[in-house]
Amino acid sequence: MAPARISADLASHRSCNYRGFRLIQQENLSWVVRMEGQHDCCSFTTPPSSLADVKALIDWRLDRAA
């Protein structure tokens, strides 16, 4: 994929930062969750869900890790 195409694709998806993670919504309403500054390490994909559900999942995982 050409760099311009990648930028256009990312711009069309909703994304935000939350507690050190980058959340990127996909076309099928699932989310790719990555640690900020990391691309493959510690990333995962959620099933289609709301932003609030993804944030709750991150909170739950962080609480379990503590």
N, C-alpha and C positions, 0 to 999 in steps of 0.2 A: 504494500500500500504506500502510495506517495505521501511525503510529509504533509502536504497541503490537505490531502484527503483525511489523514489521521486527525489533524486539527479541526477540520470541519465536523468529523464524526464525534469528537469529544465535546465540541461546542454544542452539538445537538442533544447531548445527554445532560441530565442534571447531576451535579457533583458538589460535594462539600467536604470540609474537614471536620473531624470530630475526635477529640481525645487522642490526638496523635495518629489518626488514621485518615486516609483519603477514601471517600465513598463515591463510587461512580455508578450511576444508574444505567442499565443496559436497555436496549429497545424492548426486550420482553418483560421489563419491569423488575428484573432481578438486579442485584447489586454486586459489584466487585469491590472488595474491601482490601486496602493495602496499607501497610504502615507507611507513614510519610517518609520519603527519602528511599524507600525500598520498592523494588518492582516485582520481584518474584517471591522473595522471602516473606513468610508469614501472611500471604494473601489468601483470600478465600472468596467464594461466590455464594450468595444467598439465593434462596428461591424467590420468586416474585413476591415482593412485600413493600410495605410503606417505609418511609424514612424513619419514622418513630420506632418501628419494629427492628430495623437494622441497628439503630442506636441502642435499643434495649439488649439486643444480642451482643453487641460489643461490651456493654456494661456487665452483662452476665459473664462473658468470657474473662474479662479483666478481674472481676470479683473472684472467680474460680482460681485464677492464676495467683492471686495474692495470698 
